[in-house]
Structures are given as structure tokens and as C-alpha cells.
Amino acid sequence: LKPDGTLNTLATDLGFVAGGGADADGNFYYSVFNTGKVYKVDPSGQISLFVSGLVTPAGLHLSADSNYMYVAEFDSSRVSKISLSDKSVTKVASGGGMLGVDGITVMPNGDILAASFYNTRITRIKPDGSTSLFGMHPSAGYMGYIARAGDHYYVPSIGGHTIARFDSLGNAEIFAGTGVQGNLNGSADMAQFDSPNGIAANAAGDSILITTGSRIRLLTDFALSTSVDPGQAQSSYQVYPSPFGERLWLDYKRKPNTNLEVEVLDLNGQAVAEFTPVDSALATQTHEFRLGSLPAGIYFLSIKENDQVVSIRKITKR
């Protein structure tokens, strides 16, 4: 696929392709979901079997040095590592909240992020194989793949018809899509998507390609599409401290005609505290959550505007 949208065919009859990636030499690798195999396509278009015996391989990610390929094995909810030199396969991690893992990417420090199809959880995997919860997608519904662009991570929601953006701490917000199924172009907050799934970023990190059915959509000019007109009143939220003890504070300002609902959720998604302001919009206010009775651990602050989740922020109680 060229920047102008034209397509050049490199190879055909690939089967049920579920993921792919290219190494530094221009070889392309792709996974065939239903056969458990990964194939290699050289720059001339010649196809050869690379590895077999995987369990429904989905997303692939090549390491920056092109020495390894990480693969998400969907049905086993496992992430494995394949050596490009000797084709050996080793398990990296399984479990850790992964359920139908499909999307996979690598953070700058070497940690792996794995997105699960069946839930809204992003799992963080350390080099030693230990796992932790990185963040949760704000939209309900099956989750697609994951891509890193710049300092953020972008994940489609197939059922929610949105694209979420995660920062390096796992805080998430709806970056693109209204939640209404469609193919409407426009600014990120007004565009509509039809079951977005596959996602990839360019090398510069300023453009994203998204698959929606038989279409490939392009998100670009992030600074323009998400910019805020200084003359417009916008919602803003700040949560502190992190980690928190007995109390957690929320500074908020709502844009006009916005109903706000804030919940503190446990790891099962159950609300353990909630807040619905009755004060007027636009004025900056502060709400204090008294959470001394909660056990230490990870929680999430869910922010809804007009019944639509717009942000989920990970918070930790010490």
C-alpha cells in the first residue's frame, strides 16, 4: 500500500492471514490463524514456511533489532517468541488476564503489551515473563489489535467502533470515533468507524492505518484532528495523588450541556465509589473520594460524559 492509496500485489493465496510484520531486510512475515503457521515472503514475493505448530497465531511484532518475532497465540492466550536465526519458539507469558490475545506491541523499554479480543484488558509483560494489568479500553465490545505511535498506544474496539489512545502509564481515552457504526470521515472526534480491528502506525508515528471491513482508513495530522479551539469551552480532568491513600481528589471542568458521571472501579469492573456533580458546567470544581476502606491495589477511574465513557485512568491505592 503506497501513500497515495494504490496497491501493489506482492503475493497471493496466503490463507487466513491474522497478523504480519517486516524485518530490516524487507522480508515480510505473516501468520495463518487456522493452520498454526507463520510464513515468510521475501522481497521478490517468494513464499516459504517459517514455523509451524503454533496455536491460532494472530498478531506478530518484530523486535527493533530484527532478531526475534513476538506472536500472540489466540486460543491459548499466550505470547511466544520466535528466533529469526534458528526458528526456535519459546513461551514468553500466558494468563495475566489475557483472554484471546490478538494485538501485540513492544514498549521502548522492552516490555510487551498484549491486547485481548474477549475483554477490554491490555496486559503488560516484563522480560522475565511476569504480567500486570496495563490498562482497559474505555469502549465495551471485542478488542482489536494494538499499535505504538510516538509515546502512545492505539487500540480499536471492534464492538464499540472507536479507537482508544493509551499513555505510557496505561491511562486511556477515546481518541477517535463517536461510537456510532459507520464510515464517516472527518476530525478524529467526529469520524465514524465500522468494526475497526487491524491497526498499524508509520515509522514517524504521525499516521495510523486502520482496517474496517473491506476498507483501510487513515488517521493523520493528530495535532490538527485533536486540537482544541481556545475559544471553545472543553472538559478537563485531573486526578491526584498517585498512588493515593485514604483520599483521592478529582479536579474537573465540564463543557456545556455535558452530564458527568465518575466511578471508581475494581479489577472486576464493579463500582466501589461514584460521583455525579450537580454544580454548573464550566466552573472548575474539586471532588474528594474517601476510599480508606478499600484494600491496597489497582483501581480505575471511569469518566462518562452523556453516558459515553471518554476516559479510564488507572489509579493505585497504597
Salt bridges, closest charged atoms under 4 A:
GLU73 OE2 - ARG78 NE 3.00
ASP111 OD2 - ARG124 NE 2.83
ASP111 OD2 - LYS126 NZ 3.00
GLU173 OE2 - ARG165 NH2 2.86
ASP279 OD1 - ARG254 NH2 3.49
GLU288 OE2 - ARG247 NE 2.45
GLU288 OE2 - ARG290 NE 3.31
